[in-house]
Amino acid sequence: MFSDRFRLFRPRLPSALVLLGALLLASPAGAQSLLQALRQGSPTLQLLPAFEYKSVDDATHPARQLGLRSRVGYRSGEFAGFQAYLQLHNVSHAEEAFRFVQDGRVRGERDRDLIADPDGSRVQQAYLDYLAPAQTRLRLGRQEIVLDDARLIGNVDWRLNGQSFDALSLTSQPLADLSLFAAAINQVNTITLDRLDLDHLYLFNARYRLASFASLTGYLYLLDSEDRRASARDSATWGVRLAGQQAGWSYAVDLARQDDYADGDNQGGRFCSLYARYQFAPLFGLGAGYSRISGQDGSDRPFDTLFSTAHKFNGWADLFLATNGGSLWGGLEDAFVEAGGKLLGNGWLVRYHRFEASDSGNAGRPAFDGGYGDEIDIQLDRPLTDNLSVLAKYAFYNARDKRANGVANPTADTEIFWLRLNWQY
């Protein structure tokens, strides 16, 4: 019942804004103040030229992309506690030698490897804020949402099109050490310029600062898709995160599980992640991490990493993006080490991953339960001016076991190179 009422906010939003504008303009003083707030606003602009080369050891040909992401926005000044933001988005390609999936169909050059950056335009963000006491903000409209480290909810800003949500969200800091976030979402605007309609996705996230070196976060995310089958993606995800930094050390510990919610049955996935790093000096630091994402384990379905910025985790070659959607049948164990820092103004990072399957499926459908492979990731970045930076990035994945548990390795040798400029104002 609540989800039916919530769905009404989207079509009524334009009418509500028109009514608000009419009420403000009914009074000369109100109209003058509103015009002043608009004049006091500020524009935003991003131009991101990007090149990507991808080669997978399969029957397809290598893919190439040369494109430009353009984003133009405007944030108004404050008026009677309200503030508005509008951001327009476009991706255009000078070279589009790749295939992609859009509207559930394979498009582009089908004999080439996949790059998930179709060209096109959309409204990336369009929202109205109400700013209240106690550092409270109520936001209505299309918005980007990033929670914690984006492991479950993020804006996927690495891909040229990114991700945003049609939502009503609340951010508040009632106490100096307590931060609260809640949202009701009914549409996800995906990286392929598609839209995913939901009955609802409710987000509840609370972070408490325990000490100068530790913050504890608890969260509950309730997903109800429009699928009415028992196999629906619907789930209740709840978990905790402990993270902080002190005297060169930084760390994070994450634990989460999923249970049945709405129409989805057999949701029993588990997730854990450990990470620690020590920065010896600006030049050099060392880190290590481990994560386990459960796959099909008997009747328990794989863990779903929801709407995360998945590229940030489990290797930049993006061989395990099926964790978003909960369809990585064999699950994943990812152990990695990294080194990075700054040298002569250049940021650098080198990371090595070793990937193993975590579960063996069920009696009716066994899963690959061997060693997926290894990956080396390298990144160099440099600020050129206050507004302009350059980034070069490389990923090489080497598949290991050919078969395990009678199932072929679902991954293949993959090599990807990116070069990007980023200008923001």
C-alpha positions as CSV (number, residue, x, y, z in Angstrom):
1,M,0.0,0.0,0.0
2,F,2.8,2.4,0.9
3,S,4.6,1.7,-2.3
4,D,1.5,2.5,-4.3
5,R,1.3,5.9,-2.7
6,F,5.0,6.5,-3.1
7,R,4.8,5.9,-6.8
8,L,2.5,8.9,-7.1
9,F,5.2,11.4,-6.3
10,R,6.9,11.1,-9.7
11,P,4.1,12.2,-12.0
12,R,2.9,14.8,-9.6
13,L,6.3,16.4,-9.2
14,P,6.0,18.8,-12.2
15,S,2.5,19.9,-11.0
16,A,3.9,20.5,-7.5
17,L,6.7,22.7,-8.9
18,V,4.2,24.7,-11.0
19,L,2.0,25.2,-8.0
20,L,5.0,26.3,-5.9
21,G,6.1,28.8,-8.6
22,A,2.5,30.2,-8.9
23,L,2.3,30.8,-5.1
24,L,5.7,32.5,-5.1
25,L,4.9,34.7,-8.1
26,A,1.5,35.7,-6.6
27,S,3.4,38.2,-4.4
28,P,5.7,40.8,-5.9
29,A,8.1,40.4,-2.9
30,G,8.1,36.6,-3.5
31,A,8.8,37.0,-7.2
32,Q,11.6,39.4,-6.6
33,S,13.2,37.1,-4.0
34,L,12.9,34.1,-6.3
35,L,14.6,36.0,-9.2
36,Q,17.3,37.1,-6.8
37,A,17.9,33.4,-5.8
38,L,18.2,32.4,-9.5
39,R,20.7,35.2,-10.2
40,Q,22.8,34.1,-7.2
41,G,23.1,30.6,-8.6
42,S,26.2,29.0,-10.0
43,P,26.8,26.9,-13.2
44,T,28.6,23.5,-13.2
45,L,30.4,22.0,-16.2
46,Q,32.3,18.8,-16.9
47,L,34.0,17.8,-20.2
48,L,35.5,14.3,-20.1
49,P,37.2,13.0,-23.3
50,A,37.8,9.2,-22.9
51,F,39.5,6.5,-24.9
52,E,39.1,2.8,-24.1
53,Y,40.6,-0.3,-25.7
54,K,39.4,-3.8,-24.7
55,S,40.4,-7.2,-25.9
56,V,38.9,-10.5,-24.6
57,D,40.3,-13.9,-25.5
58,D,37.2,-15.2,-27.2
59,A,35.5,-15.2,-30.6
60,T,35.0,-11.5,-30.7
61,H,37.2,-8.7,-32.0
62,P,38.8,-6.0,-29.8
63,A,36.7,-3.0,-28.9
64,R,37.6,0.7,-29.2
65,Q,35.9,3.8,-27.9
66,L,36.7,7.4,-28.3
67,G,34.0,9.5,-26.7
68,L,33.2,12.7,-24.8
69,R,31.0,13.0,-21.8
70,S,29.5,16.5,-21.3
71,R,27.6,17.6,-18.3
72,V,26.1,21.1,-17.9
73,G,24.3,22.1,-14.7
74,Y,23.0,25.0,-12.7
75,R,22.4,25.3,-9.0
76,S,20.2,28.0,-7.8
77,G,20.7,30.2,-4.8
78,E,18.6,29.6,-1.7
79,F,15.0,30.9,-1.4
80,A,12.8,30.4,1.7
81,G,14.9,27.3,2.5
82,F,14.6,25.8,-1.0
83,Q,17.4,25.2,-3.5
84,A,17.2,23.6,-7.0
85,Y,19.7,21.8,-9.2
86,L,19.5,20.7,-12.9
87,Q,22.1,18.8,-14.7
88,L,22.0,17.8,-18.4
89,H,24.1,14.9,-19.7
90,N,25.4,13.8,-23.1
91,V,27.8,11.1,-24.4
92,S,29.0,11.4,-28.0
93,H,31.5,9.2,-29.8
94,A,34.0,9.9,-32.5
95,E,34.7,6.1,-32.6
96,E,32.1,3.5,-31.4
97,A,33.7,0.2,-32.4
98,F,32.1,-1.9,-29.7
99,R,28.9,-3.7,-28.7
100,F,26.6,-2.8,-25.9
101,V,23.3,-3.9,-24.4
102,Q,20.3,-1.5,-24.3
103,D,16.6,-2.1,-23.8
104,G,17.5,-5.8,-23.3
105,R,19.0,-6.0,-26.8
106,V,22.6,-6.4,-28.1
107,R,23.4,-3.3,-30.2
108,G,26.4,-1.8,-31.8
109,E,29.1,-3.9,-33.6
110,R,28.1,-7.4,-32.4
111,D,31.4,-9.0,-33.4
112,R,33.3,-6.8,-31.0
113,D,33.8,-6.9,-27.2
114,L,31.4,-5.2,-24.8
115,I,31.8,-1.6,-23.6
116,A,28.9,-0.3,-21.6
117,D,28.9,3.3,-22.9
118,P,26.1,3.9,-25.5
119,D,25.9,7.5,-26.8
120,G,22.9,9.6,-26.0
121,S,21.5,12.4,-23.8
122,R,19.3,12.6,-20.7
123,V,18.6,14.6,-17.6
124,Q,21.2,13.2,-15.1
125,Q,19.9,15.1,-12.1
126,A,17.0,17.4,-11.4
127,Y,16.0,17.9,-7.8
128,L,14.6,20.4,-5.3
129,D,16.2,20.6,-1.9
130,Y,14.6,21.9,1.3
131,L,17.2,22.9,3.9
132,A,16.0,22.5,7.5
133,P,17.7,23.0,10.9
134,A,20.0,20.4,12.5
135,Q,21.8,20.1,9.2
136,T,18.8,18.4,7.6
137,R,18.1,18.3,3.9
138,L,15.1,16.9,2.1
139,R,15.7,16.2,-1.6
140,L,13.0,15.4,-4.1
141,G,13.7,14.4,-7.7
142,R,16.4,12.7,-9.8
143,Q,19.7,12.5,-7.9
144,E,22.9,10.7,-7.5
145,I,23.3,8.7,-4.3
146,V,26.6,7.3,-2.9
147,L,26.5,5.5,0.4
148,D,29.6,4.5,2.3
149,D,32.3,3.2,-0.2
150,A,29.6,2.7,-2.9
151,R,29.8,-1.1,-2.4
152,L,26.0,-1.4,-2.5
153,I,24.7,2.0,-3.6
154,G,26.6,4.3,-5.9
155,N,26.6,6.5,-8.9
156,V,28.9,4.4,-11.2
157,D,30.7,7.5,-12.2
158,W,33.5,5.5,-13.8
159,R,31.2,4.7,-16.8
160,L,30.6,7.6,-19.0
161,N,26.8,7.6,-18.5
162,G,26.8,6.9,-14.7
163,Q,23.8,6.1,-12.6
164,S,21.1,8.2,-10.8
165,F,17.9,7.6,-8.9
166,D,14.4,9.1,-8.9
167,A,13.9,9.5,-5.2
168,L,12.8,11.3,-2.1
169,S,15.8,11.4,0.3
170,L,16.6,12.8,3.7
171,T,20.0,13.6,5.1
172,S,20.4,14.7,8.7
173,Q,23.1,15.2,11.4
174,P,21.1,15.6,14.6
175,L,24.2,15.1,16.7
176,A,27.8,16.0,16.0
177,D,28.8,12.4,15.8
178,L,25.7,11.0,14.2
179,S,24.8,11.1,10.5
180,L,21.5,9.7,9.1
181,F,20.3,9.0,5.6
182,A,17.0,7.6,4.3
183,A,15.5,7.4,0.8
184,A,12.5,6.0,-1.1
185,I,13.4,5.3,-4.7
186,N,11.1,4.2,-7.5
187,Q,13.4,4.4,-10.6
188,V,17.0,3.7,-11.4
189,N,18.6,5.5,-14.4
190,T,21.2,3.0,-15.5
191,I,24.6,3.3,-17.2
192,T,23.1,2.1,-20.5
193,L,20.6,5.0,-20.6
194,D,17.8,2.6,-19.7
195,R,15.5,3.1,-16.7
196,L,14.6,0.4,-14.2
197,D,11.2,0.9,-12.6
198,L,10.8,-0.4,-9.1
199,D,7.9,-0.8,-6.7
200,H,10.3,0.7,-4.2
201,L,13.9,0.7,-2.9
202,Y,14.0,2.0,0.7
203,L,17.4,2.9,2.0
204,F,18.2,3.5,5.7
205,N,21.8,4.3,6.7
206,A,23.2,5.6,10.0
207,R,26.8,6.3,10.8
208,Y,28.1,7.1,14.3
209,R,31.6,8.4,15.0
210,L,32.9,6.2,17.9
211,A,36.3,7.9,18.2
212,S,38.7,9.9,16.1
213,F,39.8,6.6,14.4
214,A,36.6,4.7,14.1
215,S,33.1,5.1,12.7
216,L,30.4,2.5,12.9
217,T,27.7,2.3,10.2
218,G,24.5,0.3,10.2
219,Y,22.2,0.0,7.2
220,L,19.0,-1.6,5.9
221,Y,18.1,-1.6,2.2
222,L,14.7,-3.0,1.1
223,L,14.3,-3.8,-2.6
224,D,10.9,-4.6,-4.2
225,S,11.1,-4.9,-8.0
226,E,8.1,-5.1,-10.2
227,D,8.6,-8.8,-10.7
228,R,5.9,-10.8,-8.8
229,R,7.6,-14.2,-9.2
230,A,9.4,-16.1,-6.3
231,S,12.6,-15.7,-8.4
232,A,12.3,-11.9,-8.2
233,R,15.4,-9.9,-7.2
234,D,13.5,-8.6,-4.1
235,S,15.6,-8.7,-0.9
236,A,16.2,-7.2,2.5
237,T,19.9,-6.3,2.8
238,W,21.3,-5.3,6.2
239,G,24.8,-4.9,7.5
240,V,27.4,-3.0,9.4
241,R,30.6,-1.3,8.5
242,L,33.5,-0.3,10.8
243,A,36.0,2.1,9.2
244,G,38.6,4.8,10.1
245,Q,42.1,6.0,9.9
246,Q,44.8,7.0,12.3
247,A,48.5,7.9,12.0
248,G,49.0,6.6,8.5
249,W,46.7,3.6,8.9
250,S,43.3,3.2,7.2
251,Y,41.0,0.2,7.5
252,A,37.5,-1.0,6.8
253,V,35.5,-4.1,7.9
254,D,32.1,-4.8,6.2
255,L,29.6,-7.6,7.0
256,A,26.2,-7.9,5.3
257,R,23.5,-10.5,4.6
258,Q,20.3,-10.7,2.6
259,D,16.9,-12.2,3.6
260,D,13.6,-12.7,1.9
261,Y,11.5,-9.6,1.2
262,A,8.4,-8.9,-0.8
263,D,8.2,-11.5,-3.6
264,G,11.8,-12.8,-3.6
265,D,12.3,-16.3,-2.0
266,N,15.5,-18.1,-0.9
267,Q,17.5,-14.9,-0.3
268,G,20.3,-16.1,1.9
269,G,23.4,-14.4,0.5
270,R,26.3,-13.3,2.7
271,F,29.1,-10.7,2.1
272,C,32.2,-9.8,4.1
273,S,35.1,-7.5,3.3
274,L,38.4,-6.6,5.1
275,Y,40.8,-3.9,4.1
276,A,43.9,-2.3,5.7
277,R,46.5,0.1,4.4
278,Y,49.5,1.9,5.8
279,Q,50.9,5.0,4.1
280,F,54.6,5.2,4.9
281,A,55.1,8.6,3.2
282,P,53.4,10.4,0.3
283,L,55.6,8.4,-2.1
284,F,54.7,4.9,-0.9
285,G,52.0,3.0,0.9
286,L,51.0,-0.7,1.1
287,G,47.6,-2.2,1.5
288,A,45.8,-5.6,1.4
289,G,42.2,-6.8,1.4
290,Y,39.9,-9.7,1.1
291,S,36.2,-10.0,0.2
292,R,33.8,-12.9,0.0
293,I,30.5,-12.7,-2.0
294,S,28.5,-15.8,-1.6
295,G,27.1,-17.6,-4.7
296,Q,24.4,-20.3,-4.9
297,D,24.8,-22.5,-1.9
298,G,22.1,-25.1,-1.8
299,S,18.8,-23.3,-1.9
300,D,20.4,-20.0,-0.8
301,R,20.7,-17.6,-3.8
302,P,23.9,-15.5,-4.6
303,F,24.4,-12.3,-2.7
304,D,23.2,-9.2,-4.7
305,T,25.5,-6.1,-4.5
306,L,22.4,-4.1,-5.5
307,F,23.2,-0.8,-7.4
308,S,26.9,-0.5,-6.5
309,T,29.8,1.1,-8.3
310,A,31.0,-2.4,-9.0
311,H,34.0,-1.3,-11.2
312,K,35.6,0.0,-8.0
313,F,35.9,-3.5,-6.5
314,N,37.0,-7.0,-7.6
315,G,39.3,-5.9,-10.5
316,W,39.0,-3.2,-13.1
317,A,38.7,-5.7,-15.9
318,D,35.0,-6.0,-14.7
319,L,34.8,-9.8,-15.0
320,F,32.5,-10.0,-11.9
321,L,29.9,-7.4,-12.5
322,A,27.2,-10.1,-12.2
323,T,27.3,-9.5,-8.4
324,N,25.1,-6.5,-9.2
325,G,21.8,-8.4,-9.8
326,G,22.9,-11.5,-7.7
327,S,23.7,-13.7,-10.7
328,L,27.3,-14.7,-10.0
329,W,26.4,-18.4,-9.5
330,G,29.8,-19.5,-8.2
331,G,30.2,-16.5,-5.9
332,L,33.6,-14.8,-5.4
333,E,36.6,-14.7,-3.1
334,D,38.9,-11.8,-3.9
335,A,42.3,-11.5,-2.1
336,F,44.5,-8.5,-3.2
337,V,47.5,-6.5,-2.3
338,E,48.3,-3.0,-3.5
339,A,51.0,-0.3,-3.4
340,G,50.6,3.4,-4.3
341,G,51.4,6.9,-3.5
342,K,52.6,10.1,-5.2
343,L,55.8,10.7,-7.2
344,L,56.7,14.1,-8.7
345,G,53.1,15.2,-8.5
346,N,51.8,12.0,-10.1
347,G,49.5,9.6,-8.3
348,W,50.2,5.9,-8.9
349,L,48.5,2.7,-7.8
350,V,49.4,-1.0,-8.5
351,R,47.1,-3.8,-7.4
352,Y,47.2,-7.6,-7.7
353,H,44.1,-9.7,-7.3
354,R,43.6,-13.5,-7.0
355,F,40.0,-14.7,-7.6
356,E,38.5,-17.9,-6.4
357,A,34.9,-19.2,-6.5
358,S,33.2,-19.3,-3.1
359,D,30.3,-21.8,-3.6
360,S,29.5,-24.9,-5.7
361,G,25.8,-24.3,-6.6
362,N,23.3,-27.0,-5.9
363,A,22.5,-30.5,-7.0
364,G,20.4,-29.5,-9.9
365,R,22.9,-26.9,-11.2
366,P,26.5,-27.1,-10.1
367,A,28.7,-24.0,-10.3
368,F,32.3,-23.4,-11.2
369,D,34.1,-23.7,-7.9
370,G,37.7,-23.4,-8.9
371,G,40.2,-20.6,-9.4
372,Y,38.8,-17.9,-11.7
373,G,42.1,-16.2,-12.4
374,D,44.5,-13.4,-11.5
375,E,44.6,-9.7,-12.3
376,I,47.0,-6.8,-12.3
377,D,45.7,-3.3,-12.2
378,I,47.8,-0.1,-12.8
379,Q,46.8,3.5,-12.6
380,L,48.6,6.8,-13.1
381,D,47.0,10.2,-12.6
382,R,48.1,13.8,-12.6
383,P,46.4,17.2,-12.0
384,L,47.4,19.5,-14.8
385,T,45.6,22.6,-13.5
386,D,43.1,23.3,-10.7
387,N,40.3,22.2,-13.1
388,L,42.0,19.7,-15.4
389,S,43.5,16.3,-14.7
390,V,44.7,13.3,-16.8
391,L,44.4,9.6,-16.0
392,A,45.8,6.4,-17.6
393,K,44.6,3.0,-16.4
394,Y,45.4,-0.6,-17.3
395,A,43.9,-3.9,-16.3
396,F,45.1,-7.4,-17.3
397,Y,43.2,-10.5,-16.2
398,N,44.5,-14.0,-16.7
399,A,42.0,-16.8,-16.4
400,R,43.3,-19.8,-14.5
401,D,41.3,-23.1,-14.2
402,K,39.6,-24.1,-17.4
403,R,37.0,-26.3,-15.7
404,A,36.0,-27.1,-12.1
405,N,33.1,-29.1,-10.7
406,G,32.3,-30.1,-14.3
407,V,31.6,-26.4,-15.3
408,A,33.7,-24.2,-17.6
409,N,35.4,-21.1,-16.2
410,P,32.9,-18.3,-17.0
411,T,35.8,-15.8,-17.3
412,A,38.4,-15.3,-20.1
413,D,41.7,-13.5,-20.5
414,T,41.0,-9.8,-20.7
415,E,43.0,-6.7,-21.3
416,I,41.7,-3.1,-21.1
417,F,43.4,0.3,-21.4
418,W,41.9,3.7,-20.6
419,L,43.1,7.3,-21.2
420,R,41.0,10.2,-19.9
421,L,41.1,13.9,-19.5
422,N,38.7,15.5,-17.0
423,W,37.9,19.2,-17.0
424,Q,35.5,20.5,-14.3
425,Y,34.2,23.9,-13.5
